[in-house]
Amino acid sequence: MHRYSNEDVVVVKIADFGLVKLPDSQLTSINTEFKGYFNDPELVVEGFNSYGILHETYALTRLIYFVMTGKTNTSVIKDTKLKTFVEKGLSSDKSNRYLNITELNNTFKLI
């Protein structure tokens, strides 16, 4: 995360969000150490050799919730639409998660 001022406005940029393994790339190895608060905890068991878009949408859901609320505890969400959005993105059943960024974005627009 990078923070800087632009015309007296604080701007925060978030970079290096994901670790999706690109074919034939040496940037991320399957032995990458698990780190990062917003990562899918399933990665501890699964390892990065199975890392994919469902792990990305999990982490992005957590990040969006944090940016919107300043909170990390998702068990106390009162707003029904936000709760539904977060529950889908963080579902322990990966078949219920957002399958891609377009689906996540379209659902987010409904909040």
MOPAC internal coordinates of N, CA, C and O (Angstrom, degrees):
PM7 1SCF
backbone

  N    0.0000 0     0.00 0     0.00 0    0    0    0
  C    1.4364 1     0.00 0     0.00 0    1    0    0
  C    1.5113 1   107.02 1     0.00 0    2    1    0
  O    1.2310 1   120.48 1   -41.68 1    3    2    1
  N    1.3280 1   116.69 1   138.32 1    3    2    1
  C    1.4497 1   122.73 1  -179.58 1    5    3    2
  C    1.5206 1   108.79 1  -125.53 1    6    5    3
  O    1.2310 1   120.71 1   -46.15 1    7    6    5
  N    1.3107 1   116.24 1   133.85 1    7    6    5
  C    1.4589 1   120.93 1  -179.50 1    9    7    6
  C    1.5210 1   108.60 1  -122.17 1   10    9    7
  O    1.2310 1   120.44 1   -47.15 1   11   10    9
  N    1.3349 1   116.77 1   132.85 1   11   10    9
  C    1.4483 1   120.68 1   176.60 1   13   11   10
  C    1.5201 1   109.25 1  -150.47 1   14   13   11
  O    1.2310 1   120.66 1   -14.88 1   15   14   13
  N    1.3294 1   116.34 1   165.12 1   15   14   13
  C    1.4651 1   120.80 1   178.97 1   17   15   14
  C    1.5138 1   109.47 1  -101.61 1   18   17   15
  O    1.2310 1   121.28 1   -38.61 1   19   18   17
  N    1.3046 1   115.15 1   141.39 1   19   18   17
  C    1.4524 1   122.24 1   178.07 1   21   19   18
  C    1.5195 1   106.85 1  -136.93 1   22   21   19
  O    1.2310 1   120.59 1   -73.84 1   23   22   21
  N    1.3288 1   116.47 1   106.16 1   23   22   21
  C    1.4622 1   121.73 1  -178.91 1   25   23   22
  C    1.5322 1   110.63 1    53.73 1   26   25   23
  O    1.2310 1   120.20 1  -129.32 1   27   26   25
  N    1.3152 1   117.23 1    50.68 1   27   26   25
  C    1.4622 1   124.72 1   177.28 1   29   27   26
  C    1.5280 1   114.45 1    65.87 1   30   29   27
  O    1.2310 1   120.43 1  -163.98 1   31   30   29
  N    1.3165 1   116.78 1    16.02 1   31   30   29
  C    1.4560 1   121.44 1   176.50 1   33   31   30
  C    1.5256 1   107.28 1  -116.09 1   34   33   31
  O    1.2310 1   120.41 1   -52.48 1   35   34   33
  N    1.3161 1   116.82 1   127.52 1   35   34   33
  C    1.4614 1   120.19 1   177.82 1   37   35   34
  C    1.5174 1   108.52 1   -77.36 1   38   37   35
  O    1.2310 1   120.99 1   -52.56 1   39   38   37
  N    1.3288 1   115.70 1   127.44 1   39   38   37
  C    1.4537 1   122.21 1  -179.74 1   41   39   38
  C    1.5244 1   107.35 1  -117.38 1   42   41   39
  O    1.2310 1   120.66 1   -49.08 1   43   42   41
  N    1.3177 1   116.34 1   130.92 1   43   42   41
  C    1.4568 1   121.57 1   177.66 1   45   43   42
  C    1.5170 1   108.10 1  -114.35 1   46   45   43
  O    1.2310 1   120.79 1   -51.50 1   47   46   45
  N    1.3201 1   116.09 1   128.50 1   47   46   45
  C    1.4633 1   121.47 1   176.61 1   49   47   46
  C    1.5204 1   107.68 1  -115.66 1   50   49   47
  O    1.2310 1   121.31 1   -43.80 1   51   50   49
  N    1.3016 1   115.09 1   136.20 1   51   50   49
  C    1.4569 1   120.99 1   178.53 1   53   51   50
  C    1.5193 1   107.11 1  -110.11 1   54   53   51
  O    1.2310 1   121.12 1   -54.12 1   55   54   53
  N    1.3197 1   115.46 1   125.88 1   55   54   53
  C    1.4625 1   120.00 1  -177.04 1   57   55   54
  C    1.5177 1   109.66 1  -130.29 1   58   57   55
  O    1.2310 1   121.40 1   -11.02 1   59   58   57
  N    1.3155 1   114.93 1   168.98 1   59   58   57
  C    1.4536 1   121.72 1   178.70 1   61   59   58
  C    1.5166 1   109.88 1    54.68 1   62   61   59
  O    1.2310 1   121.42 1  -133.95 1   63   62   61
  N    1.3208 1   114.89 1    46.05 1   63   62   61
  C    1.4543 1   120.52 1  -173.88 1   65   63   62
  C    1.5193 1   112.49 1   -69.10 1   66   65   63
  O    1.2310 1   120.63 1   138.49 1   67   66   65
  N    1.3140 1   116.40 1   -41.51 1   67   66   65
  C    1.4486 1   117.90 1  -173.77 1   69   67   66
  C    1.5035 1   113.34 1  -123.00 1   70   69   67
  O    1.2310 1   121.96 1    -7.76 1   71   70   69
  N    1.3080 1   113.85 1   172.24 1   71   70   69
  C    1.4519 1   120.94 1  -179.37 1   73   71   70
  C    1.5193 1   111.13 1  -127.35 1   74   73   71
  O    1.2310 1   120.19 1  -148.16 1   75   74   73
  N    1.3367 1   117.24 1    31.84 1   75   74   73
  C    1.4559 1   119.42 1  -178.97 1   77   75   74
  C    1.5215 1   108.64 1   -58.47 1   78   77   75
  O    1.2310 1   121.09 1   -49.30 1   79   78   77
  N    1.2887 1   115.51 1   130.70 1   79   78   77
  C    1.4585 1   121.49 1  -178.12 1   81   79   78
  C    1.5195 1   109.45 1   -80.94 1   82   81   79
  O    1.2310 1   120.96 1   -63.29 1   83   82   81
  N    1.3254 1   115.77 1   116.71 1   83   82   81
  C    1.4527 1   120.92 1   176.11 1   85   83   82
  C    1.5266 1   108.87 1   -84.40 1   86   85   83
  O    1.2310 1   120.28 1   -40.81 1   87   86   85
  N    1.3213 1   117.06 1   139.19 1   87   86   85
  C    1.4682 1   118.86 1   178.88 1   89   87   86
  C    1.5325 1   110.68 1   -56.91 1   90   89   87
  O    1.2310 1   120.52 1   -40.97 1   91   90   89
  N    1.3021 1   116.62 1   139.03 1   91   90   89
  C    1.4665 1   123.75 1   177.87 1   93   91   90
  C    1.5228 1   113.83 1    62.76 1   94   93   91
  O    1.2310 1   119.77 1  -161.15 1   95   94   93
  N    1.3252 1   118.04 1    18.85 1   95   94   93
  C    1.4628 1   121.48 1   178.87 1   97   95   94
  C    1.5187 1   109.49 1  -104.24 1   98   97   95
  O    1.2310 1   120.70 1   -37.36 1   99   98   97
  N    1.3118 1   116.26 1   142.64 1   99   98   97
  C    1.4537 1   121.17 1   176.78 1  101   99   98
  C    1.5239 1   111.34 1  -102.13 1  102  101   99
  O    1.2310 1   119.72 1  -171.56 1  103  102  101
  N    1.3463 1   118.14 1     8.44 1  103  102  101
  C    1.4619 1   121.52 1  -176.68 1  105  103  102
  C    1.5215 1   112.49 1   -68.89 1  106  105  103
  O    1.2310 1   120.02 1   144.69 1  107  106  105
  N    1.3040 1   117.56 1   -35.31 1  107  106  105
  C    1.4656 1   121.71 1   179.47 1  109  107  106
  C    1.5189 1   107.98 1  -130.51 1  110  109  107
  O    1.2310 1   120.62 1   -54.27 1  111  110  109
  N    1.3010 1   116.42 1   125.73 1  111  110  109
  C    1.4603 1   119.12 1   178.65 1  113  111  110
  C    1.5265 1   109.46 1   -99.77 1  114  113  111
  O    1.2310 1   120.91 1   -18.13 1  115  114  113
  N    1.3054 1   115.87 1   161.87 1  115  114  113
  C    1.4609 1   119.20 1   179.52 1  117  115  114
  C    1.5169 1   111.35 1   -70.55 1  118  117  115
  O    1.2310 1   120.22 1   167.92 1  119  118  117
  N    1.3109 1   117.18 1   -12.08 1  119  118  117
  C    1.4623 1   121.52 1   178.93 1  121  119  118
  C    1.5284 1   112.09 1   -98.21 1  122  121  119
  O    1.2310 1   120.10 1  -162.64 1  123  122  121
  N    1.3308 1   117.41 1    17.36 1  123  122  121
  C    1.4468 1   121.66 1   179.95 1  125  123  122
  C    1.5252 1   110.17 1   -58.04 1  126  125  123
  O    1.2310 1   120.96 1   -42.59 1  127  126  125
  N    1.3283 1   115.78 1   137.41 1  127  126  125
  C    1.4593 1   120.84 1   179.26 1  129  127  126
  C    1.5290 1   110.18 1   -70.19 1  130  129  127
  O    1.2310 1   120.68 1   -43.31 1  131  130  129
  N    1.3346 1   116.30 1   136.69 1  131  130  129
  C    1.4610 1   121.48 1   177.71 1  133  131  130
  C    1.5206 1   108.75 1   -71.08 1  134  133  131
  O    1.2310 1   120.44 1   -57.84 1  135  134  133
  N    1.3245 1   116.76 1   122.16 1  135  134  133
  C    1.4586 1   121.05 1   176.33 1  137  135  134
  C    1.5179 1   108.28 1  -155.65 1  138  137  135
  O    1.2310 1   120.75 1   -19.45 1  139  138  137
  N    1.3060 1   116.16 1   160.55 1  139  138  137
  C    1.4558 1   120.75 1   179.47 1  141  139  138
  C    1.5133 1   111.39 1   106.57 1  142  141  139
  O    1.2310 1   121.10 1   -54.59 1  143  142  141
  N    1.3027 1   115.50 1   125.41 1  143  142  141
  C    1.4571 1   121.31 1  -173.91 1  145  143  142
  C    1.5268 1   113.20 1   -65.33 1  146  145  143
  O    1.2310 1   119.84 1   146.00 1  147  146  145
  N    1.3201 1   117.91 1   -34.00 1  147  146  145
  C    1.4569 1   120.80 1  -173.36 1  149  147  146
  C    1.5280 1   113.47 1   -89.92 1  150  149  147
  O    1.2310 1   119.51 1   178.74 1  151  150  149
  N    1.3248 1   118.54 1    -1.26 1  151  150  149
  C    1.4644 1   121.32 1   179.71 1  153  151  150
  C    1.5219 1   111.69 1   -66.61 1  154  153  151
  O    1.2310 1   121.59 1   -25.55 1  155  154  153
  N    1.3022 1   114.57 1   154.45 1  155  154  153
  C    1.4565 1   123.06 1   176.13 1  157  155  154
  C    1.5297 1   108.81 1   -64.84 1  158  157  155
  O    1.2310 1   119.64 1   -59.65 1  159  158  157
  N    1.3355 1   118.28 1   120.35 1  159  158  157
  C    1.4620 1   120.15 1  -179.18 1  161  159  158
  C    1.5356 1   113.24 1   -63.05 1  162  161  159
  O    1.2310 1   119.80 1   161.47 1  163  162  161
  N    1.3156 1   117.99 1   -18.53 1  163  162  161
  C    1.4686 1   121.42 1   177.10 1  165  163  162
  C    1.5250 1   111.46 1   -61.54 1  166  165  163
  O    1.2310 1   120.27 1   157.85 1  167  166  165
  N    1.3287 1   117.09 1   -22.15 1  167  166  165
  C    1.4613 1   120.59 1  -179.27 1  169  167  166
  C    1.5212 1   112.40 1   -63.80 1  170  169  167
  O    1.2310 1   120.16 1   154.99 1  171  170  169
  N    1.3221 1   117.30 1   -25.01 1  171  170  169
  C    1.4606 1   120.45 1   177.81 1  173  171  170
  C    1.5266 1   109.48 1   -61.22 1  174  173  171
  O    1.2310 1   120.84 1   140.48 1  175  174  173
  N    1.3174 1   116.01 1   -39.52 1  175  174  173
  C    1.4629 1   121.54 1  -179.24 1  177  175  174
  C    1.5286 1   110.89 1   -85.86 1  178  177  175
  O    1.2310 1   120.60 1   134.33 1  179  178  177
  N    1.3288 1   116.45 1   -45.67 1  179  178  177
  C    1.4638 1   121.34 1  -174.08 1  181  179  178
  C    1.5182 1   113.17 1   -75.59 1  182  181  179
  O    1.2310 1   120.23 1   144.48 1  183  182  181
  N    1.3213 1   117.16 1   -35.52 1  183  182  181
  C    1.4602 1   121.08 1  -174.59 1  185  183  182
  C    1.5173 1   111.53 1    81.44 1  186  185  183
  O    1.2310 1   121.19 1   -14.93 1  187  186  185
  N    1.3140 1   115.32 1   165.07 1  187  186  185
  C    1.4603 1   120.41 1  -175.53 1  189  187  186
  C    1.5190 1   113.86 1   -77.46 1  190  189  187
  O    1.2310 1   119.75 1   172.06 1  191  190  189
  N    1.3214 1   118.08 1    -7.94 1  191  190  189
  C    1.4630 1   117.86 1   176.98 1  193  191  190
  C    1.5215 1   111.79 1   -67.31 1  194  193  191
  O    1.2310 1   120.23 1   162.20 1  195  194  193
  N    1.3489 1   117.16 1   -17.80 1  195  194  193
  C    1.4654 1   120.72 1   177.96 1  197  195  194
  C    1.5313 1   111.98 1  -104.91 1  198  197  195
  O    1.2310 1   120.10 1  -171.68 1  199  198  197
  N    1.3478 1   117.41 1     8.32 1  199  198  197
  C    1.4666 1   120.99 1  -175.28 1  201  199  198
  C    1.5211 1   110.57 1   -62.41 1  202  201  199
  O    1.2310 1   121.08 1   -46.38 1  203  202  201
  N    1.3402 1   115.54 1   133.62 1  203  202  201
  C    1.4530 1   119.80 1  -179.61 1  205  203  202
  C    1.5130 1   111.76 1  -157.22 1  206  205  203
  O    1.2310 1   120.94 1    14.52 1  207  206  205
  N    1.3099 1   115.80 1  -165.48 1  207  206  205
  C    1.4683 1   122.20 1  -173.37 1  209  207  206
  C    1.5298 1   112.06 1   -62.16 1  210  209  207
  O    1.2310 1   119.20 1   148.62 1  211  210  209
  N    1.3254 1   119.12 1   -31.38 1  211  210  209
  C    1.4634 1   120.24 1  -179.91 1  213  211  210
  C    1.5280 1   111.41 1   -66.81 1  214  213  211
  O    1.2310 1   120.41 1   150.92 1  215  214  213
  N    1.3239 1   116.83 1   -29.08 1  215  214  213
  C    1.4626 1   120.48 1   174.85 1  217  215  214
  C    1.5291 1   109.62 1   -74.76 1  218  217  215
  O    1.2310 1   120.75 1   145.62 1  219  218  217
  N    1.3166 1   116.16 1   -34.38 1  219  218  217
  C    1.4693 1   121.25 1   177.71 1  221  219  218
  C    1.5250 1   110.88 1   -65.76 1  222  221  219
  O    1.2310 1   120.68 1   133.01 1  223  222  221
  N    1.3293 1   116.30 1   -46.99 1  223  222  221
  C    1.4667 1   118.62 1  -178.21 1  225  223  222
  C    1.5246 1   110.90 1   -67.66 1  226  225  223
  O    1.2310 1   120.08 1   149.58 1  227  226  225
  N    1.3275 1   117.45 1   -30.42 1  227  226  225
  C    1.4717 1   120.99 1   174.15 1  229  227  226
  C    1.5272 1   109.53 1   -61.01 1  230  229  227
  O    1.2310 1   120.83 1   125.35 1  231  230  229
  N    1.3200 1   116.01 1   -54.65 1  231  230  229
  C    1.4644 1   121.05 1  -177.20 1  233  231  230
  C    1.5266 1   111.25 1   -62.81 1  234  233  231
  O    1.2310 1   120.14 1   140.14 1  235  234  233
  N    1.3162 1   117.33 1   -39.86 1  235  234  233
  C    1.4589 1   120.15 1   179.85 1  237  235  234
  C    1.5268 1   111.06 1   -66.66 1  238  237  235
  O    1.2310 1   119.99 1   142.26 1  239  238  237
  N    1.3146 1   117.62 1   -37.74 1  239  238  237
  C    1.4700 1   121.12 1   175.99 1  241  239  238
  C    1.5182 1   110.27 1   -59.94 1  242  241  239
  O    1.2310 1   120.28 1   133.09 1  243  242  241
  N    1.3283 1   117.07 1   -46.91 1  243  242  241
  C    1.4741 1   120.92 1   178.61 1  245  243  242
  C    1.5195 1   111.35 1   -60.71 1  246  245  243
  O    1.2310 1   120.91 1   137.19 1  247  246  245
  N    1.3164 1   115.87 1   -42.81 1  247  246  245
  C    1.4558 1   120.41 1  -179.33 1  249  247  246
  C    1.5241 1   111.25 1   -65.36 1  250  249  247
  O    1.2310 1   120.05 1   135.48 1  251  250  249
  N    1.3113 1   117.51 1   -44.52 1  251  250  249
  C    1.4697 1   121.27 1   178.53 1  253  251  250
  C    1.5223 1   110.32 1   -59.73 1  254  253  251
  O    1.2310 1   120.25 1   134.94 1  255  254  253
  N    1.3198 1   117.12 1   -45.06 1  255  254  253
  C    1.4616 1   120.60 1   178.82 1  257  255  254
  C    1.5292 1   110.39 1   -60.43 1  258  257  255
  O    1.2310 1   120.18 1   136.10 1  259  258  257
  N    1.3162 1   117.26 1   -43.90 1  259  258  257
  C    1.4599 1   120.95 1   179.76 1  261  259  258
  C    1.5323 1   111.20 1   -63.67 1  262  261  259
  O    1.2310 1   120.17 1   136.07 1  263  262  261
  N    1.3070 1   117.29 1   -43.93 1  263  262  261
  C    1.4721 1   120.83 1   179.72 1  265  263  262
  C    1.5266 1   110.61 1   -63.81 1  266  265  263
  O    1.2310 1   120.42 1   140.46 1  267  266  265
  N    1.3194 1   116.80 1   -39.54 1  267  266  265
  C    1.4686 1   120.55 1  -178.74 1  269  267  266
  C    1.5238 1   113.05 1   -71.49 1  270  269  267
  O    1.2310 1   120.30 1   146.17 1  271  270  269
  N    1.3317 1   117.04 1   -33.83 1  271  270  269
  C    1.4676 1   119.87 1  -170.86 1  273  271  270
  C    1.5192 1   114.74 1  -118.85 1  274  273  271
  O    1.2310 1   120.24 1   159.80 1  275  274  273
  N    1.3185 1   117.14 1   -20.20 1  275  274  273
  C    1.4610 1   120.46 1  -173.75 1  277  275  274
  C    1.5146 1   112.10 1    75.07 1  278  277  275
  O    1.2310 1   120.45 1  -168.20 1  279  278  277
  N    1.3244 1   116.75 1    11.80 1  279  278  277
  C    1.4639 1   121.80 1  -176.90 1  281  279  278
  C    1.5267 1   110.54 1  -119.29 1  282  281  279
  O    1.2310 1   121.18 1   -25.26 1  283  282  281
  N    1.3169 1   115.34 1   154.74 1  283  282  281
  C    1.4603 1   120.42 1   174.95 1  285  283  282
  C    1.5211 1   112.05 1  -111.14 1  286  285  283
  O    1.2310 1   119.88 1   162.73 1  287  286  285
  N    1.3142 1   117.84 1   -17.27 1  287  286  285
  C    1.4623 1   122.02 1   179.92 1  289  287  286
  C    1.5237 1   109.42 1   -78.33 1  290  289  287
  O    1.2310 1   120.83 1   -72.03 1  291  290  289
  N    1.3162 1   116.03 1   107.97 1  291  290  289
  C    1.4698 1   120.21 1  -177.20 1  293  291  290
  C    1.5204 1   112.93 1   -91.15 1  294  293  291
  O    1.2310 1   119.89 1   179.08 1  295  294  293
  N    1.3182 1   117.81 1    -0.92 1  295  294  293
  C    1.4630 1   119.83 1  -177.45 1  297  295  294
  C    1.5241 1   113.23 1   -82.49 1  298  297  295
  O    1.2310 1   119.64 1   175.12 1  299  298  297
  N    1.3195 1   118.28 1    -4.88 1  299  298  297
  C    1.4685 1   121.02 1  -176.06 1  301  299  298
  C    1.5279 1   112.93 1  -117.69 1  302  301  299
  O    1.2310 1   119.89 1  -156.99 1  303  302  301
  N    1.3223 1   117.81 1    23.01 1  303  302  301
  C    1.4658 1   121.14 1  -178.14 1  305  303  302
  C    1.5233 1   109.03 1   -71.89 1  306  305  303
  O    1.2310 1   121.09 1   -54.37 1  307  306  305
  N    1.3189 1   115.52 1   125.63 1  307  306  305
  C    1.4729 1   120.49 1  -179.02 1  309  307  306
  C    1.5351 1   112.13 1   -94.31 1  310  309  307
  O    1.2310 1   119.93 1   143.93 1  311  310  309
  N    1.3258 1   117.74 1   -36.07 1  311  310  309
  C    1.4623 1   122.22 1  -179.59 1  313  311  310
  C    1.5297 1   109.39 1   -66.62 1  314  313  311
  O    1.2310 1   120.46 1   -60.58 1  315  314  313
  N    1.3213 1   116.72 1   119.42 1  315  314  313
  C    1.4645 1   122.34 1  -174.30 1  317  315  314
  C    1.5273 1   112.67 1   -60.51 1  318  317  315
  O    1.2310 1   119.93 1   135.19 1  319  318  317
  N    1.3329 1   117.73 1   -44.81 1  319  318  317
  C    1.4648 1   120.50 1  -178.52 1  321  319  318
  C    1.5246 1   111.13 1   -65.97 1  322  321  319
  O    1.2310 1   120.69 1   136.66 1  323  322  321
  N    1.3280 1   116.28 1   -43.34 1  323  322  321
  C    1.4589 1   119.77 1   178.67 1  325  323  322
  C    1.5307 1   110.33 1   -64.49 1  326  325  323
  O    1.2310 1   120.53 1   138.71 1  327  326  325
  N    1.3157 1   116.60 1   -41.29 1  327  326  325
  C    1.4622 1   121.28 1   179.68 1  329  327  326
  C    1.5285 1   110.76 1   -61.11 1  330  329  327
  O    1.2310 1   120.33 1   135.29 1  331  330  329
  N    1.3185 1   116.98 1   -44.71 1  331  330  329
  C    1.4621 1   121.74 1   178.65 1  333  331  330
  C    1.5217 1   110.63 1   -62.03 1  334  333  331
  O    1.2310 1   120.67 1   135.70 1  335  334  333
  N    1.3313 1   116.33 1   -44.30 1  335  334  333
  C    1.4684 1   121.89 1   178.33 1  337  335  334
  C    1.5279 1   110.35 1   -57.84 1  338  337  335
  O    1.2310 1   120.53 1   129.99 1  339  338  337
  N    1.3219 1   116.59 1   -50.01 1  339  338  337
  C    1.4620 1   122.15 1  -176.35 1  341  339  338
  C    1.5268 1   110.97 1   -67.89 1  342  341  339
  O    1.2310 1   119.81 1   135.94 1  343  342  341
  N    1.3178 1   117.97 1   -44.06 1  343  342  341
  C    1.4633 1   121.00 1  -179.01 1  345  343  342
  C    1.5268 1   111.68 1   -60.00 1  346  345  343
  O    1.2310 1   120.24 1   140.13 1  347  346  345
  N    1.3200 1   117.14 1   -39.87 1  347  346  345
  C    1.4668 1   120.45 1   178.32 1  349  347  346
  C    1.5259 1   110.37 1   -65.84 1  350  349  347
  O    1.2310 1   120.29 1   133.17 1  351  350  349
  N    1.3126 1   117.04 1   -46.83 1  351  350  349
  C    1.4653 1   120.85 1  -177.74 1  353  351  350
  C    1.5115 1   114.15 1   -65.92 1  354  353  351
  O    1.2310 1   120.44 1   151.37 1  355  354  353
  N    1.3336 1   116.76 1   -28.63 1  355  354  353
  C    1.4622 1   121.34 1  -176.87 1  357  355  354
  C    1.5250 1   112.87 1  -105.62 1  358  357  355
  O    1.2310 1   120.17 1  -169.76 1  359  358  357
  N    1.2980 1   117.28 1    10.24 1  359  358  357
  C    1.4649 1   120.85 1  -176.09 1  361  359  358
  C    1.5322 1   111.23 1   -55.19 1  362  361  359
  O    1.2310 1   120.88 1   -44.21 1  363  362  361
  N    1.3320 1   115.92 1   135.79 1  363  362  361
  C    1.4633 1   119.74 1   176.30 1  365  363  362
  C    1.5305 1   110.83 1   -70.76 1  366  365  363
  O    1.2310 1   120.70 1   157.96 1  367  366  365
  N    1.3220 1   116.27 1   -22.04 1  367  366  365
  C    1.4655 1   121.47 1   173.87 1  369  367  366
  C    1.5293 1   107.47 1   -88.33 1  370  369  367
  O    1.2310 1   120.65 1   -75.39 1  371  370  369
  N    1.3101 1   116.36 1   104.61 1  371  370  369
  C    1.4676 1   120.74 1  -174.27 1  373  371  370
  C    1.5300 1   112.79 1   -60.13 1  374  373  371
  O    1.2310 1   119.64 1   155.44 1  375  374  373
  N    1.3124 1   118.28 1   -24.56 1  375  374  373
  C    1.4689 1   119.85 1   179.34 1  377  375  374
  C    1.5307 1   111.34 1   -69.95 1  378  377  375
  O    1.2310 1   120.11 1   164.94 1  379  378  377
  N    1.3377 1   117.39 1   -15.06 1  379  378  377
  C    1.4674 1   121.41 1   177.46 1  381  379  378
  C    1.5247 1   113.15 1   -93.13 1  382  381  379
  O    1.2310 1   119.78 1   168.85 1  383  382  381
  N    1.3295 1   118.03 1   -11.15 1  383  382  381
  C    1.4653 1   121.34 1  -177.20 1  385  383  382
  C    1.5266 1   111.76 1   -74.14 1  386  385  383
  O    1.2310 1   121.42 1   -10.90 1  387  386  385
  N    1.3295 1   114.90 1   169.10 1  387  386  385
  C    1.4609 1   120.59 1   174.20 1  389  387  386
  C    1.5233 1   107.89 1   -64.18 1  390  389  387
  O    1.2310 1   120.75 1   -51.78 1  391  390  389
  N    1.3178 1   116.16 1   128.22 1  391  390  389
  C    1.4567 1   121.04 1  -176.28 1  393  391  390
  C    1.5145 1   113.45 1   -80.18 1  394  393  391
  O    1.2310 1   121.32 1   161.18 1  395  394  393
  N    1.3420 1   115.08 1   -18.82 1  395  394  393
  C    1.4643 1   119.88 1   179.82 1  397  395  394
  C    1.5268 1   109.23 1  -161.88 1  398  397  395
  O    1.2310 1   120.89 1    -7.28 1  399  398  397
  N    1.3113 1   115.90 1   172.72 1  399  398  397
  C    1.4639 1   121.39 1  -177.27 1  401  399  398
  C    1.5254 1   111.12 1   -68.27 1  402  401  399
  O    1.2310 1   119.70 1   146.87 1  403  402  401
  N    1.3165 1   118.18 1   -33.13 1  403  402  401
  C    1.4662 1   120.99 1   179.21 1  405  403  402
  C    1.5250 1   110.42 1   -61.92 1  406  405  403
  O    1.2310 1   120.37 1   134.19 1  407  406  405
  N    1.3190 1   116.90 1   -45.81 1  407  406  405
  C    1.4682 1   120.58 1   178.36 1  409  407  406
  C    1.5313 1   110.61 1   -62.44 1  410  409  407
  O    1.2310 1   120.29 1   135.57 1  411  410  409
  N    1.3252 1   117.05 1   -44.43 1  411  410  409
  C    1.4595 1   121.38 1   178.64 1  413  411  410
  C    1.5261 1   110.38 1   -61.05 1  414  413  411
  O    1.2310 1   120.50 1   133.84 1  415  414  413
  N    1.3159 1   116.65 1   -46.16 1  415  414  413
  C    1.4688 1   121.31 1  -179.08 1  417  415  414
  C    1.5205 1   111.59 1   -63.72 1  418  417  415
  O    1.2310 1   119.90 1   136.50 1  419  418  417
  N    1.3093 1   117.79 1   -43.50 1  419  418  417
  C    1.4709 1   120.61 1  -179.97 1  421  419  418
  C    1.5224 1   111.56 1   -63.54 1  422  421  419
  O    1.2310 1   120.19 1   141.53 1  423  422  421
  N    1.3229 1   117.23 1   -38.47 1  423  422  421
  C    1.4638 1   120.96 1   177.37 1  425  423  422
  C    1.5164 1   110.79 1   -69.41 1  426  425  423
  O    1.2310 1   120.63 1   139.48 1  427  426  425
  N    1.3354 1   116.40 1   -40.52 1  427  426  425
  C    1.4593 1   120.49 1   178.73 1  429  427  426
  C    1.5292 1   112.15 1   -59.66 1  430  429  427
  O    1.2310 1   120.61 1   141.65 1  431  430  429
  N    1.3115 1   116.45 1   -38.35 1  431  430  429
  C    1.4719 1   120.70 1   179.70 1  433  431  430
  C    1.5162 1   112.95 1   -62.30 1  434  433  431
  O    1.2310 1   119.84 1   161.29 1  435  434  433
  N    1.3191 1   117.92 1   -18.71 1  435  434  433
  C    1.4644 1   122.33 1  -179.19 1  437  435  434
  C    1.5264 1   112.58 1   -86.16 1  438  437  435
  O    1.2310 1   120.20 1   171.00 1  439  438  437
  N    1.3211 1   117.21 1    -9.00 1  439  438  437
  C    1.4751 1   120.05 1  -178.81 1  441  439  438
  C    1.5132 1   109.55 1   -73.08 1  442  441  439
  O    1.2310 1   120.10 1   180.00 1  443  442  441

